[in-house]
Amino acid sequence: MAQGEVRCEGAGAIVINIDGADYAVNGMASRRYPPIQRVWNPTTFPESNLDSIIVRGLTLCDWGLTRPSTLALNAAARN
């Protein structure tokens, strides 16, 4: 099972770090990072739930902070 560390940057950009590389989980992060689907998709990890990861990532957003908050997750993130 893949694992990664999720963080929120800026105004809601959800980013996941997998094996030292950052990937965009939502559209806000896609301007700066490659899409997570390159390495983490229904074919490679059918149990993954990207919507759940986005929701969890958004809970990390603190609109007043300049540094990102992080959360460690598994590929099978569930509600």
C-alpha positions as CSV (number, residue, x, y, z in Angstrom):
1,M,0.0,0.0,0.0
2,A,1.4,3.4,-1.0
3,Q,1.9,6.0,1.7
4,G,2.4,9.7,1.5
5,E,2.4,12.9,3.5
6,V,-0.4,15.3,2.6
7,R,-0.1,19.1,3.1
8,C,-2.1,22.2,2.3
9,E,-0.3,25.1,0.7
10,G,-1.6,28.6,0.2
11,A,-5.3,29.0,-0.7
12,G,-6.2,25.3,-0.7
13,A,-3.5,23.6,-2.8
14,I,-3.4,20.0,-1.6
15,V,-0.1,18.3,-2.2
16,I,1.1,14.8,-1.3
17,N,4.8,13.8,-1.0
18,I,5.4,10.1,-2.0
19,D,9.0,8.8,-1.8
20,G,10.4,12.3,-1.8
21,A,8.5,13.7,-4.7
22,D,5.6,16.2,-4.5
23,Y,2.4,15.7,-6.5
24,A,-0.8,17.8,-6.9
25,V,-3.9,16.2,-5.4
26,N,-6.3,18.9,-6.5
27,G,-6.5,21.5,-9.2
28,M,-5.2,24.3,-7.0
29,A,-1.8,22.4,-6.7
30,S,-1.7,21.4,-10.4
31,R,0.0,24.7,-11.4
32,R,3.1,23.8,-9.4
33,Y,3.2,20.0,-9.2
34,P,2.6,17.1,-11.5
35,P,-0.7,15.2,-11.0
36,I,-0.9,12.5,-8.4
37,Q,-2.5,10.3,-11.1
38,R,1.0,9.7,-12.6
39,V,1.9,7.4,-9.7
40,W,-1.3,6.9,-7.6
41,N,-4.4,6.0,-9.6
42,P,-7.2,3.4,-9.7
43,T,-5.0,1.0,-11.8
44,T,-2.0,1.1,-9.5
45,F,-4.0,1.4,-6.2
46,P,-7.6,0.5,-6.8
47,E,-8.5,1.0,-3.1
48,S,-7.4,4.6,-3.1
49,N,-9.9,7.4,-2.6
50,L,-8.5,10.7,-3.8
51,D,-11.7,12.6,-2.9
52,S,-11.1,11.6,0.8
53,I,-7.5,12.7,0.6
54,I,-8.6,16.1,-0.8
55,V,-11.1,16.5,2.1
56,R,-8.5,15.6,4.7
57,G,-6.0,17.9,3.1
58,L,-8.4,20.8,3.2
59,T,-8.8,20.3,6.9
60,L,-5.1,21.1,7.2
61,C,-5.5,24.5,5.6
62,D,-5.0,27.4,8.0
63,W,-5.5,30.4,5.8
64,G,-3.5,32.6,8.2
65,L,-0.3,30.4,8.3
66,T,2.6,30.9,5.9
67,R,4.0,27.4,6.5
68,P,2.1,24.2,5.3
69,S,0.5,21.7,7.7
70,T,1.0,18.0,7.0
71,L,-0.8,14.7,7.6
72,A,0.5,11.2,6.9
73,L,-1.9,9.0,4.9
74,N,-2.2,5.6,3.3
75,A,-3.4,5.0,-0.3
76,A,-6.6,3.6,1.1
77,A,-7.7,6.8,2.9
78,R,-11.2,6.3,3.9
79,N,-13.8,8.7,5.5
